[in-house]
Amino acid sequence: MRILIISDTHGFVDPRIVAMAGRCEITVHAGDILDPGVLDKLRSHSEELVAVKGNNDVPEKWPRSGHRLLQQLPEQHTLDLPGGRLTVEHGHRIWDTRNYHLRLRRKHPGVRAIVYGHSHHQVCDTGETPWVLNPGAAGRVRTHGGPSCLVLHARKRRWCVDEHRFPVFGR
């Protein structure tokens, strides 16, 4: 099973990442969506879409037409996948940035991997279980070298993660 993992679109999702959703069974968005159109684009390409709220997913920053959807977004979500469970949250409630991964692992000890966003920095910390994964930013805001995402390959016996980063348009 292939799971596309994205975060921090801030109202725009890169079309190259949307295309990747069509090659994955599940798309996971770790928050800071800011526009329901982002989820509509992903939903039109993905078999299943899971999204959580980020710290910027507040009524003041969303179009009024998306407020009902915004209210339905959870703070975190856990998926049962082949070989284990994956938990997703935005990560903005973990205040101790020096011990971010330690705190996330303590908060979610029974899962195989934790996905978070918020920092806009792509990270794959697979040195211990649970893994801690951050896809970086999939839009235009603070991409640190270009929009990025992760693809998790979840099999009963083995998981692996592919990191993707795209060049910034116009360069």
C-alpha positions in Angstrom: 0.0 0.0 0.0 1.3 3.5 -0.9 0.5 6.5 1.3 1.2 10.0 0.1 2.1 12.2 3.1 1.9 16.0 2.8 1.6 19.0 5.0 1.6 22.8 5.1 0.0 23.6 1.8 -1.2 27.1 3.1 -3.9 27.3 0.4 -2.0 25.8 -2.6 -0.8 22.3 -3.3 1.8 21.8 -5.9 0.3 20.1 -9.0 3.2 17.6 -9.2 2.3 16.5 -5.7 -1.4 16.3 -6.7 -0.4 14.0 -9.5 1.4 11.7 -7.0 -1.9 11.3 -5.1 -3.2 9.4 -8.1 -0.5 6.8 -7.7 -1.2 6.2 -4.0 -4.1 4.5 -2.2 -4.3 7.0 0.7 -3.3 10.7 0.9 -2.5 12.1 4.4 -2.4 15.9 5.0 -0.8 16.9 8.3 -2.5 20.3 8.5 -2.2 24.0 7.7 -4.5 23.4 4.7 -6.2 26.9 4.7 -8.5 26.2 1.7 -11.0 23.4 1.1 -10.0 23.6 -2.6 -6.7 21.9 -1.6 -8.6 18.9 -0.2 -10.9 18.9 -3.2 -7.9 18.6 -5.6 -6.4 15.8 -3.5 -9.7 14.0 -3.1 -10.2 14.0 -6.9 -6.9 12.1 -7.4 -6.7 9.9 -4.3 -8.8 6.8 -3.3 -8.9 8.0 0.3 -8.0 11.3 2.0 -7.2 11.9 5.6 -6.6 15.4 6.9 -6.0 17.0 10.3 -6.1 20.7 11.5 -3.0 22.7 11.8 -2.5 25.9 13.9 -3.4 28.0 10.8 -6.6 26.1 10.1 -8.9 28.6 11.8 -12.1 30.3 10.6 -10.3 33.7 10.1 -7.9 32.1 7.6 -10.4 29.9 5.7 -13.0 31.0 3.2 -16.5 31.2 4.8 -17.7 28.4 2.3 -15.2 26.0 4.0 -16.1 26.6 7.6 -18.3 23.5 7.9 -15.5 21.3 6.6 -13.0 23.0 8.9 -15.1 22.2 11.9 -15.1 18.5 10.9 -11.3 18.2 10.7 -9.8 16.4 13.7 -6.7 17.4 15.6 -5.2 14.0 15.1 -6.1 10.7 13.3 -4.8 7.2 13.4 -4.9 4.8 10.4 -4.6 1.0 10.5 -2.2 0.0 7.7 -0.6 -3.3 6.7 2.0 -3.9 9.3 1.1 -1.3 11.8 -0.6 2.0 12.7 0.2 5.5 11.5 -0.8 8.6 13.6 -1.0 12.0 12.1 -1.1 15.4 13.9 0.1 18.8 12.9 2.6 19.0 15.8 2.1 22.6 16.8 1.2 21.6 20.4 4.7 20.1 21.0 6.4 23.1 22.4 9.9 21.7 23.2 11.5 21.8 19.8 14.8 20.3 21.0 13.0 17.2 22.1 10.3 17.2 19.4 10.7 13.6 18.3 11.1 12.2 21.8 7.9 14.0 22.9 6.0 12.7 19.9 7.2 9.2 20.5 6.1 9.4 24.2 2.7 10.7 23.1 2.1 8.0 20.6 4.0 4.8 21.9 1.8 2.2 20.3 2.1 3.2 16.6 4.7 2.3 14.0 5.0 5.9 12.6 4.0 9.4 13.5 3.4 12.1 10.9 3.6 15.7 11.8 4.0 19.0 9.9 4.3 22.6 11.2 8.1 23.0 10.8 8.0 23.0 7.0 11.2 20.9 7.2 11.3 17.4 5.6 12.5 14.8 8.1 12.5 11.0 8.1 13.6 9.8 11.6 13.4 6.0 11.2 16.2 5.1 13.6 13.8 3.9 16.3 10.1 3.0 16.5 7.8 4.7 16.2 9.3 6.5 13.2 8.8 10.3 13.1 8.1 11.7 9.7 7.6 15.2 8.5 6.9 15.7 4.7 7.9 19.4 4.7 5.7 21.9 2.8 3.7 20.8 -0.2 2.7 24.3 -1.3 4.6 27.6 -1.9 5.2 28.9 1.6 8.6 28.2 3.3 9.4 25.1 1.2 13.1 25.3 2.0 14.2 24.4 -1.5 11.0 23.4 -3.2 7.7 21.7 -2.4 8.1 18.3 -0.8 6.3 15.2 0.3 6.8 11.6 1.4 5.5 8.3 0.1 5.2 5.5 2.7 5.2 2.0 1.3 3.4 0.0 4.0 3.5 -3.8 3.8 2.7 -6.3 6.5 6.4 -7.2 7.1 8.2 -4.0 5.9 7.7 -0.3 5.7 9.9 2.1 3.7 9.7 5.8 2.9 10.6 7.7 -0.2 11.4 11.4 0.1 10.4 13.7 -2.8 11.3 17.4 -3.4 10.5 19.3 -6.5 12.2 22.4 -7.9 10.6 25.7 -7.4 8.6 26.8 -10.4 10.4 29.4 -12.5 13.9 28.3 -11.6 
